[in-house]
Amino acid sequence: LPEQELVFWRAAFSLPLLVLLVMRARRGWVVQARGVLLLRSVFGFAAMMLFFWSLGRITLGEAQMLIKLQPVWIALLAPFVLKERPGGRVWWCLGLALCGAGVVLGPSLTSGVLGVAGLAALGSSLFSALAHMQLRKLGRTDPPDLVVFNFTALLLVFSGVLSIPVARTPELGHWPVLVGIALCAMTGQMFMTGAYRAAPAPLVAVVGYSAIPVAMFLDGVIWGTVPTVWSIAGGALIIASGVGLAYAHKPHRERA
């Protein structure tokens, strides 16, 4: 199915449950920071489209490694977007993360579509970081269920419009998978929004590195894909940079 249609069904199956959650909370239907929500939705939609496209062309593990460069982008952009200043160690971590991305991408950059897909995953990590920083702002004014509801509603509109010229009718076997995508995505959004409300953005993003070993495990179990030495080495550098960013941010947290 086209990427925009995957996003559409993800939003469509999530929205009814989110409506029930918002109705139960009785806090209204629209977030206070509407401009921030729009930015979060645009960045999130772009990240999702690039990530879904790359997933069809590189392994799940490689895609997760590249998307997990989020903390690096967040640490670099946080002073301008969130007014949260990281420590000087950030620059060392940035160099380490870029080396890791180069190791992961290096062997595939000369192989046409695989190289393009890797760069798409890298672009997705940038847009995702921008979206997550908007979540940090939204968490200061609005509860997670309301934020996720509004984001999902906008996703439905964006993806619905873009799906009109390319939409295909899902096959019978697609429906359980589409419902599963929606439920997992909605639950993940709720937890992520709550996390950004409670903790500094770089620290929360680093926790997401647990997705890398999970992705490698699923690659092996479902698709029989064994990670290459390049992937393992690059992933280790990226994870090390993220852990370094968490410790680099800690002193500033304590002084706050």
N, C-alpha and C positions, 0 to 999 in steps of 0.2 A: 504494500500500500504506500502511496505517496506520504512524505514526511508530514505535510500539513494536515493530511487526513488522520494520521496517527495522533497528532496533537488535538485535533477536533474531537475524536472519540474519547481520548483521555479526559478532556474537559467535560464532555457531554455526560459521561457516566459518573463523574465526580460531583457535578453540580447539584443533583437532587439531594444527596446526603449532606452537602454543605448547607443547602437551604434549610434543612431540618435542624442542623446545629445552630445556625444563626437565629432561627425562629425560637429555639429553646432558650438561647441566651438573652433574647429581648434587648439587644443593644443597638438596634437600628440596622440598616442595610448598607450604608456607604461609609467608607473610612474617612477620617478627618483630613489626612494628608493626601488629597486626591492627586496632586501633581507628582508626588513621590510614587504613588501607586502606578500612575501611568508610565513613569520611567521604569519602575520595576517590571511592569508587564511587557514593555517593548524589549528591554534587555533580556528578560527571561524567555520570551518567545524566540528571539534571535538565537540565543544559546541552545534552546531545545531543538530548533530546526537544524542547526549545524551539527549538533551531537547525534541526532537521529540519522542524518545523512551519513556521517562518518561511521556509524555502527554497522552499516551494511557493507563496509569496505575494509575495515581493519578489525582486529580482534577486540573483544570486550575489555580485556586487560589493558591493551595499549590505549584504547580510548579513555579508560578510567585514569591511567597515568597522566595523560595529557590534560584531561579536564581538571585534575587535581593540582594544577598549577594555580588554581584560584587564590590560595593564600599569598602567593607572590604578588599577583596583581593587586589584591586587597591591601597588602602592606605598602605597596608603592602608591596606591591611589587614596588610601585612608586619610592622609593629611589634608588632601584637597576636598574629599567628599564628606568625610565623617569628622574632620578636625581631631583625629586621633593620631598622635605622632609616634611612630615606631622608633626603636633604638638604632644605633649605627650598624649593628650586626645584620640588619636587613640587607645591606648591599652585598655582604658575603653570601647570604642565603640566596639572593637573587642570582648571583653568578653560578652557584651550585645548581639551582633549579634549571637555569638555561642550559647548563652542560648536560643535565639529565634529559631535558627535552631533546637536545641535539643527539644524544646517544640513542634515544628511542626512535626518533625520526630519521636519523642518518641513513640507515640501510635502505629505507623506502623512498627517500627523496628523489632517487633516480629512476623509480619504477612507476612513473606516471600517476595513475589514479590513487595508488596507495599513499604516495607522498602528499597529494592534494587532500585526501581524507584525513591524514595526520594533521595537516595545517588547519583543516576545518575543525577538528577537535581542539586544537590549540586556540583558534578563534572563539570557539564555544566557551573555553575556560575564561577568556577575557570578558565576554558578555555575561557569563554567569557570575563572575566576581562583581561586576557593576550592578547586577540584579541583587546580589546578596547584600551589598552595601546599602541599597535602598531598603532592604528588609530590616537592616539595623535601625534605620531612621523610622520606619513604620512601627517597629516594635516599641518605640518610645511613646506612641500616641494611640495605637490600636491593638486589640487582642488578636491572637493568631487566627482564630476561626474566621473573623471578619476579613482579615487581610487575605487569607487563602480563598475565601468565597469571591471577593472582588477580583482577585488575580485570575481565578478560574473563569469567571464570567467574561473578562476581557480576552482571555485565551480563546474562548469559544467563538467570540466575534472575529478576532484576527484570523484564526485558522479556518473558520467557516467561509469567510470571504475568499481566502486564497485557495480553498479546496474546490470551489465551484467549477473551474475549468478542467480539473485533473482527477476529481473524485472517482473512485471505483467502489462497486458494491462488495462489501466484505463477504467472504465465503463463510459457510456454517461453522467451520472450525476456528475462524478468526474471533468470533464473539467472546468466548471465555477468556481468550488472551487479552482482548481489548478491555474487558471488564477488570481483569487482573492488573493491567497497566494502570487503569484509572484509580483503583483502590490503593495500590502501592504508592502511586504518585501523590495522592491526596494525603495519605498518612505521613509520607515523608515531608511534604510541604508543611503540615501542621507542626511536626517536631522541629523542623528547621527554623520556622518562623518563631516558635517559642524559644529556641536556643539563642537566636540572634537578639531576642528581647532581653535575655538574661546574662549574656557574656560578650566580651569583645569580639569583633568580627574576625580578626585573624585566628584567634584561638578556636573559635567554633569551626572555621573552615578546615583547620588542621585535623580535627576529629574525623572528617570525611575520608581520611586516608585509609580507614578500615575497608573502604570499598575496593581498594586495589587487590588485596589478597582474595577477597570474596569473588571478584571478577575473574581472577586467574583460575580459581577453583572451578567456577562455572564454565569457563572456557574449556577446561580439561574434561569435566564430567559430561557436558552437553554436546560440545563440538569436537572433542578429542584434540584440542589445540594445546601444544606444549609451548610455554613461553621461551623465547630465544634468550641467549646470553645477553644480547643487546637490550632487550626489554627488561630483564631482571636488573642489569646494571643501571640503566637509565631510571628505572622505577625507584631503586635504592637511593639514587642521588636526589630525586624529586622528594621522596619521603623525608630524607635527611634535612633538606632545605625547609620543609614544612615544620618539622620538629624544632629546628633552629629558630624559625619565626615565632613559634609559640613561646620559647624561652626568652627571645629578644623582646617580646611584648610584655612579659611578666613584670619587670621592674616598674614600668609605667603604670601598670594596673595597681600595684601596691601603693604607689605614691598618690594615686588619684583620691 
